[in-house]
């Protein structure tokens, strides 16, 4: 009876084990590999569907404090175009994906070493008269990290994750800078086309006047030929500028991350207001750049990560310990054991790893110093270029004003019959030339402002407002990505 109960008990145990083992593996819920191939054709079709009038983009604008009654946007100013680039341009998706990887690496660094289970099974021929022919053992290796290595790994991963997060804002700023510059170039191109069309009309008028005079014998063919050559030169310049319009529009579409056809249908307002810069000083701009530049903040995070790496290599001088309690049944004998193991790092004290980490820290320090020097030089150079561009625009505006006064005086003389139509046409050409110089100087000023803003990585209007309001330079990033989709 007892033997029967024992057999039933063994069978029950086997049944329980047979049921528990599959349940254990199911409970572990192992993930399965799922292929995700890239379809270039589908990606291209997805790009063509991007639309600045879409519901998703309008919701994004509402999340960024746009009122619903202003949507969809009909006239695109700089701020609206910047939000458009932040929403549609794929480079931000790359930066966000890299940040998520860094976040997962930070989470992975918090993990502790897992114990391992070791077992063995043996069978003998009982040649030595063993009580049992079987031997089996089970032991558990429990690793114990020393010298706070886990905390140091977490610190290193945290700095790298913060650097990756700052890379998102860095990418956003680069998009803004490229977008503003391409918009300035497109706006300058439109003004050039307008002025060249006007100039072409005036030169055609001059050619017609000379043609009439040559027919009447009042002018030579040399004067007519000279006027025609000038008209041809002007026409060639106009054609070149008109052809570059689509190139600049395509460049703008590329910086927005939108199809060219969508951008071509948008009403672009461009940049109009020029911030006041009379209160700016080179020293203030240096301080703003050093405190606000995202690449400097990234370099600081990378240096901190290098320091954490060095701390980890120093901590590796001290060996980790593995405790291994175990039990064994060997041919009838029951044995328990307690093992203790560790790497023999005390022999070389990780000298090579420490030396390498030390040198890497020196590299990061040298790169930071070089970057800081470059930032200071860029702030000084762009500020000087801005000052020069402002003075050039003021000079051209004064010359244009004088030319307008002269043109008005000549028109009065023409109305009084004191000068000929040919003389008045040349005066208008001079007026157009003066206006072209003003437009060029204005474009150069906007370019200088954009370059200075890029060296500060902050809109210049905010720098001026802060200096006027509280007399000091802000120490926080005033431009970034908020309410990301």
Buried (B, 14 or more C-beta within 10 A) or exposed (E): EEEEEEEEEEEEEEEEEEEEEEEEEEEEEEEEEEEEEEEEEEEEEEEEEBBBEBEEBBBBBBEBEBEEEEBEBEEBBBEBBBBBBBBBBEBBEEBBEBBEEBBEBBEEBEEEBEEEEEEEEEEEEEEEEBEEEBBEBEBBBEBEBEBBBBBBBBBBBBBBBBBBBBBBBBBBBBBBBBBBBBBBBBBBBBBBBEBBBBBBEBBBBBBEBBBEBBEEEEBEEEBBEBBBEBBEEBBEBBEEBBEBBEEBBBBBBBBBBBBBEBBBEBEBBBBEEBBEBEEBEBEBBBBBBBBBBBBBBBBBBBBBBBBBBBBBBBBBBBBBBBBBEBEBBBBEEEEEEEEEEBEEBEEEEBEEBBEBBBEBBEEBBEBBEEBBEBBBEBBBEBBEBBBEBBEBBEEBBEBBEEBEEBBEEBBEEBEEEEBEEBEBBBBBBEBBBBBBBBBBBBBBBBBBBBBBBBBBBBBBBBBBBBBEEEEEBBEEBBBBBEEBB
